[in-house]
């Protein structure tokens, strides 16, 4: 590559890497959130609500069986196999 084009090539590389990263994070977040919503929807007697960043609401669920199911759904959230490299 001619040295006069090196800046354009480097800038293009950085641009496409950043765009690819942002797109990947957006798609990955959507997939993870949809999986969590499906897991929470399968819990009888539980209606998902916005916690507003306060996870104490999960610990304060009165029914111990429902609380365990909800906490298990959240605990499994980041460990989906295709995001942890497990297959």
N, C-alpha and C positions, 0 to 999 in steps of 0.2 A: 504494500500500500504506500502510495506517495506520502511523504511527511506533511504535505500541505492539506491532506485529507484526514490526518490523524485526529484533529480536534473534533471534526464532524463525526467521525466513526466512534470516538470515545463518548461524545455527548449522546449519540443515538443509542449506544449500548446502555448507558446509564438510564436514559429515558425508558427504554423498553424493559429493563430490569425492574425499575420502580413501578411501571404500569402493571407488569406481570405480578409483582408482589402484592400490590394493592388489590388486584382482581382476585388473586388466590386467597387472600385473607377474607375478602368479601364473600366469596363463594364458600369457603370453609366455614365461616361464621354462620352463614345461612343454613348449611347442612347440619351443623352442630345444633343450632337453635331448633330446627325442624325435628331432629331426633329427640331432643329434650321435650319438646311439646308433645310428641307422640307418646313418650314414656309417661309423662305426667297425665295425659288424657286417659291412659289405661288404668289409672288408679281410681277405684270407685269411691265416691264421697269426697273427692278433692277437686276444687276449682282453682286452677292456677291464677294467681294475681301478681301484679307488679310489686316486687319487694322494695323497690327504690334503693337498692344497694344495701339493705338491712337484712342480713341472713338470719337474724334472731327470730324472724317470723316463721322460719322453717323449724326451728327448734321448739317453738311455742305451739305447734300443732297439738291440740288436746288429745286426739286419739293416737295411742302409741303404735298401732299397726299402720295407720295411714302415715304417721310421721316417719316410721322406718322405711316405708315404700317410697316416700318423697325424697328422703335423704339418700336412699339407694339410687334413685333416678338421677339425682344431682351428682352423686359420687361417680356414677358411670359415665357422666357427660363428657369429660375430657379424654376418656380412654377408648373411644371408638377405634377399632383396629386400623382403618385406613388413614387415620391421622397420627397414630402413634407409631406407624411403621410396622405394624404387626400383620399386615396382609390385607 
